[in-house]
Amino acid sequence: MKHKSLLWVSIFILSGRVLTQNRIKKEDCSCQVVLFEKQIEVPILDNKGKLIDYVVDDTLKEDYYTVIISKINHGMAYVDVRAPLYDTIPKIGWIEIKYLGIRPASHQPINLYRKSAKRYQIRSQILKPEWGYWSADIKILDCTGEWLYVSFLDGDNKMKEDWLSPEDQCSNPYSTCN
């Protein structure tokens, strides 16, 4: 009798794990991005939306924050923010994604994908990626794993939304990565 009870408890626990795992729709992300707004206080909020801190890229000392996104929800990114030179204590909280951006890792055409894996169809392409182009027109909308879902104004003046692979992202505030 003890073995039957133990068997049923084990089956119940395992089935609960399977059901829970099947409900997870989206993987959290680990994407490093940059602040695009320079010399502007970007608010960092706690889980309740209360202001806990600000970050400002220091263009005079050239101390730029690195930002790692771990999740995006309703236009907000949960981030770990650090300035490598002078402000080494991480700031962790929520930032509006409108303050965040990514740069191209190449000057060659960049493929954007229908889903967040290279095995999926290439749906669009940025033909002439440049830093200025990206800062003005590329918007981060979502993320999964190391992939960013972005919207951009393509060369044909149409807004498009597609997945940007990790290899094509440049989050280095000091270099063009290419």
N, C-alpha and C positions, 0 to 999 in steps of 0.2 A: 504494500500500500504506500509506503514511504517513497519507493522508487517511482510509482505512478504520479504521485503529487509533485515530486521533484521534476519529472519529465514535463508535466503540464505547466509548471512555473517556468521552466526553461523555454518551452515553446512560446508561452505568452510574452516573455521578455524579448526573445529573438524576433517575434512577429512585430512587436512594438518598435524595435530598432529598424526593421525593414520599412515599416510604414512611415516612420519619421524621416528616414533617408529619402524615401520616394517623394515626400512633400517639399524637400528643399529644391527650389526651382532654379536658383541662381547661386553660383559660387561667389564668395567674397573675392575682392580683388587685392592686388598688390601692385599698384601702378605708381611710378614716380613721375611727377609732373612739376610744373613751375608756376609761380605767381606771375600773371601777366600785367597786373596793375602795378606800376612803379610809383613809389612815394605816396601811396595811399594806405591808410590804416585799414587792414582787412580784419574784420571781427572774427574771433573764434568763440563758438558757443558751446555750452554744455548740452546734455541730452534733453533738457527742458527748454532750451532756447535762450538761456540766460548768458549774457556776455561774460566770458572768463578771461579774455586776453585779446590783444591785437598783434598782428605781424605786419612789418613794413620792410620791403627790400631796401637796403641801404646802398644807394647808387654812388654815394661819395666814397665810402670805404670799400665798395664793391663786395659787400657781404650779402649774398642772395640766398633766400630760403630754399631748401629742398622740401618737397611735399610728397608724402606717400599716402595715397588713398587706399583705405581698406574696404570701404563700401560707399555706395551712393544711394540716396533715398530722397525722393521729392525735391530735387534740385539742390540738395545739400550733400557734401562729401565728408565722411568721417576720416580725419587725417592725423598724421604725425608730422609736425612741421619743425624743421631745424635749420638754423643758420650756421654753417660750418666754421666760420672764423671767430665770431665774437659771442654768439648766443647759442651755446652748446646744449642748454637744457631744452628737451623737446617740449613742444606745446601740442597737446592732444585735444581734439574736439571736432566740432562741425564748422565747415566753411561753405558758403554758397559757391556752387560750381562756376558761377559767372566770373569768379576771380582766378580760376585755374586754367591752364593751357598746356599745350604740348607743341614741340617743334619737330620738324622733319629731321630724320637721321641721314638724309641723302639729298643731293640735288637732282638725282635721277627720278623718273616717274615712280610714284608710290601707289601700290595696289591697295584697295580697300575691299573688304570681304563681306559677303552676305551674312556669315556667322563667324563666331570667334574661334576659328581654326583655319589653317591654310588649306586644308583639304576641301573647303567649301568654295563655291563659285566666287570669282572676282566680280564684283558688281559695279565698281567704278574705279577711277584712277585720278590721282592728282598729277597732272602732267608736268608742271613746273613748280615744285615745292620751294618756297623761300621763307625765311624767318618772318618777314613783314607780312606776307600773305597769310601765314598761319595765325599770327597774333591778332589779325583783324577779323578773320573769317571763320576760323575753326572753333567749334564749341564742343566741350566734353559733355556728353549726355549720360553716359553710364560706363560701367566697367565690369569685367569678369576675368578672373585670373590676372594675367598681365596685359590683357587686351582692353583697348578703349573704344567705346562707341561714340563716334563724333558726327557732328553735322557740319557741313561746309558749303560754301558758295563755289560751285564748280565753274570752269571756264565758259560754260554755256549759260551762265547766269541762272542756274537752277540749284535750289537747295537740295542736298543729298545727305542721307544718313547711312553710315556704314562702319564696319569694324576695322580698326587700325592695329596691325600686328605689333608686338613688342619690338621687333627688329627695326621697325620704321619710326619709332618714337625716340625723341631726344629730349631729355629732361635736364641736361647739363646747362646751367645758367651762364657758364663761362665759355662754352665752346659750341660749335655747330654740329659736333658728332660726325662729321663727314670728311 
